[in-house]
Amino acid sequence: MDADGRERQNKFSTASASSSFLPTSRSQLFNDEDNDLVRDMVAVLAHYTYFPIDDHTGIQLSRTEAYDRHCARLANLQRIALKHYKEKLTVLALSNYGSIDSRSELEGLLEPLTADELRELAALLHLRTSYPDSVRLTIDRKFLLEVLLSTFERRRTFQDTARALSVLPDEETLFEQSLVRNDHYDGSRPLALPKLNLQYLSVGDFLWRSLVLYRCESFYGIRRDIEDVVRRLQPEIARSGETIFKGFSRMALPISKPTILEVMPPHVGDDFPSAVRAEVVIDVKNLSEGIRRDWESLRPDDVVFLVSVDASQINGTVNGRGSSRATETTAPAGETSSTPSTTTAIAAGLGACS
């Protein structure tokens, strides 16, 4: 994986990985729910293997150039299908690229072919379908179909992946297993993280690695600060069943339910609101002068986290993982948790809270 992330080695390791392709989706090791690290490492390897870069010049391809190369592979598939399997694959040969680069659509179009015909088609496309006996791999129809689907499906570019990443956490990304796992690293296992070496595939690759590592470091600090603040608040269950706080934290205050003022429609191509305006009322009248000054010094664009604390889960689990602390979830400004428990507003820069 490290060799694949360097320009010179990438030319050879990518070709080797492509010729020795093994569908991971059928691997028992890959599908074991306890092997999150394996899946994350495969995802990093796939990023470098399919990185849009010219194998001869080492120049990064633009999104248009990468799509043109993808369409060229699909065109080759259609020509071979029309020439050798005209009766069974006529629909595939005449379909548009947008339909045959979808796994579900392509799987349906290849359904008429037998296992032997799939093997012949893979051979015509110069895809490897035979492996040494020591591999103990069963080459059946499912395997051959997975080889073809994985080869011709359209993959997201690293630009699309980077656009989907948020630099601010929410209740899901803050506790992603890939991030939490790195908190207790002891050197006995690898980390499924990109490395900042002296060599990169391109400037875009360097920026992508920097973004991923920045998110890991930033989310780690935010998660530790939120956990520290919730621990200082000492949440408990009152007789009424509501969550109350016996402790105190400098930049954490209980608030009433935020009011959603406006939800803007999504931008074209997005499936989430373009903006959400909410109103959060913070009562600082009972605070000391110094703490009140800190709250009143918050300016526009400062980050405040809304944390939902449910003290009834204090001896339960946190996002499916055992914990001795209260369950807390965070949301960006304008989003609130649906959990019927007391909500606490926490300002950014929590490291100095006491």
Beta strands, then each sheet from edge to edge (+ up, - down):
strand 1: 235-237
strand 2: 243-245
strand 3: 252-255
strand 4: 259-264
strand 5: 275-279
strand 6: 304-310
strand 7: 317-318
strand 8: 321-322
strand 9: 327-331
strand 10: 343-347
sheet 1: 1+ 2-
sheet 2: 3+ 10- 6+ 9-
sheet 3: 4+ 5-
sheet 4: 7+ 8-
end
